[in-house]
């Protein structure tokens, strides 16, 4: 059995650390993409690659070299007064679209994008959300952290049924 090589972006974040730990325990070959070296370090055997802040242009090709699957967790999770809409859009929409395009070009078999609940509900909800709740009216693109919509998604990810791409928002 061939063990897939998985790239995890946002690997040093809250969800990323848990994902790295779980995949490492399962024996997966992992490449952790981080802006700064993780403290404490990841488990032995996890390849750590530093990259610039997602607000800057990134050449994703070296991170994707030899990768079968991508779990994209990196982004701005919490919006505060100091986060300009253009920065939020650059990090959470444009960088995601560029990574998805580069992953498709590199032949990545599976791309999982984990978004925030804000993409489903907007800034607040009046009840506990489930998968059965309809999505909120779209916010201006610069104010949301959601996967690229079909018209702006890379060609390989325009169809939710392509079998290669998946978008999830924790509920």
C-alpha positions in Angstrom: 0.0 0.0 0.0 1.3 3.4 -1.0 1.2 5.9 1.9 0.0 9.3 0.6 2.2 12.4 1.2 0.0 15.1 2.7 0.6 18.9 2.7 -1.0 20.6 5.7 -1.1 24.4 5.5 -1.7 26.3 8.8 -0.1 23.3 10.4 1.0 25.2 13.6 -2.6 26.5 14.2 -5.3 25.1 16.5 -6.7 22.7 13.9 -3.4 22.2 12.1 -1.6 20.9 15.2 -4.4 18.3 15.8 -4.4 17.3 12.2 -0.6 16.8 12.1 -0.7 14.8 15.3 -3.6 12.5 14.1 -2.1 12.0 10.6 1.4 11.3 12.1 -0.1 8.7 14.5 -1.7 7.0 11.4 1.7 6.8 9.7 1.1 9.3 7.0 4.0 11.1 5.3 3.5 14.7 6.3 4.7 18.1 5.0 3.8 20.9 7.4 3.6 24.4 5.9 4.2 27.1 8.5 5.2 30.7 8.6 7.4 30.2 11.7 9.0 27.1 13.2 6.5 25.4 15.5 6.9 25.4 19.2 6.9 22.8 20.5 8.2 20.9 17.5 6.0 18.5 15.5 6.5 14.7 15.9 9.5 13.1 14.4 9.3 12.5 10.7 7.1 15.5 9.9 8.8 17.6 7.2 8.5 21.3 8.1 8.6 23.9 5.3 8.5 27.6 6.1 6.7 29.9 3.7 6.0 33.7 3.6 2.9 35.2 5.0 -0.1 34.4 2.8 -0.5 38.2 2.3 2.6 37.9 0.1 2.8 36.0 -3.2 3.9 32.4 -2.7 5.3 30.0 -5.2 3.4 26.9 -4.1 5.3 24.5 -6.4 8.1 23.5 -4.0 5.6 22.8 -1.2 3.4 20.7 -3.6 6.3 18.7 -5.1 5.6 15.0 -4.5 2.3 15.7 -2.6 -0.8 13.6 -3.2 -3.2 15.5 -0.9 -3.6 19.0 0.5 -5.4 20.0 3.7 -5.6 23.8 3.5 -6.1 25.2 7.0 -4.2 28.5 6.8 -6.0 31.8 6.8 -7.2 34.6 9.0 -9.7 33.0 11.4 -10.8 36.0 13.4 -11.6 39.4 12.0 -10.6 42.3 14.2 -10.5 46.1 13.8 -6.9 45.8 12.5 -7.7 43.5 9.6 -8.3 45.4 6.4 -10.8 43.9 4.0 -8.2 43.8 1.2 -5.8 41.8 3.5 -8.6 39.4 4.5 -9.5 38.9 0.8 -5.8 38.3 -0.2 -5.2 35.8 2.5 -8.5 33.9 2.7 -9.7 34.0 -0.9 -6.9 34.7 -3.3 -4.1 32.6 -1.6 -6.6 29.7 -1.4 -7.5 30.0 -5.1 -3.8 30.2 -6.0 -3.0 27.1 -3.9 -5.9 25.2 -5.4 -4.8 26.1 -9.0 -1.2 25.1 -8.2 -2.3 21.8 -6.6 -4.4 20.9 -9.7 -1.4 21.7 -11.9 0.9 19.6 -9.7 -1.5 16.6 -10.0 -2.6 16.6 -6.4 -5.4 14.0 -6.1 -7.3 15.5 -3.2 -7.7 19.1 -1.9 -9.5 19.7 1.4 -10.2 23.3 2.4 -11.4 24.0 5.9 -13.1 27.3 6.3 -14.6 29.2 9.2 -18.2 29.1 10.3 -18.4 32.7 9.2 -18.6 31.4 5.6 -21.8 29.6 6.5 -23.5 32.0 8.9 -22.0 35.5 8.5 -20.7 37.1 11.7 -23.4 35.6 14.0 -26.1 33.0 14.1 -29.2 32.9 16.3 -29.0 29.1 16.8 -26.6 26.2 16.7 -25.9 25.6 13.0 -25.9 22.2 11.3 -25.3 20.9 7.8 -29.0 21.3 7.1 -29.0 25.1 7.6 -28.9 27.1 4.4 -25.9 29.3 3.8 -26.3 33.0 4.8 -26.5 35.6 2.1 -23.0 36.0 0.7 -21.0 38.7 2.4 -18.8 41.0 0.2 -15.9 38.8 -1.0 -13.4 40.8 1.0 -15.2 40.1 4.2 -15.7 36.4 4.0 -13.5 33.4 4.5 -15.0 30.9 2.1 -13.8 28.7 -0.7 -13.8 30.3 -4.1 -17.3 30.2 -5.6 -17.7 28.2 -8.8 -17.2 31.1 -11.2 -13.9 32.1 -9.6 -12.6 28.6 -8.6 -9.8 27.0 -10.5 -11.1 24.8 -13.4 -10.2 21.6 -11.6 -12.3 22.7 -8.6 -15.4 24.2 -10.2 -17.5 21.2 -9.6 -18.1 20.0 -6.1 -18.5 16.5 -7.5 -15.1 16.4 -9.2 -14.0 14.0 -6.5 -10.7 15.9 -6.0 -11.9 18.9 -4.0 -13.8 19.3 -0.8 -14.7 22.4 1.3 -15.7 22.2 4.9 -16.7 24.8 7.5 -16.8 23.5 11.1 -20.3 23.5 12.6 
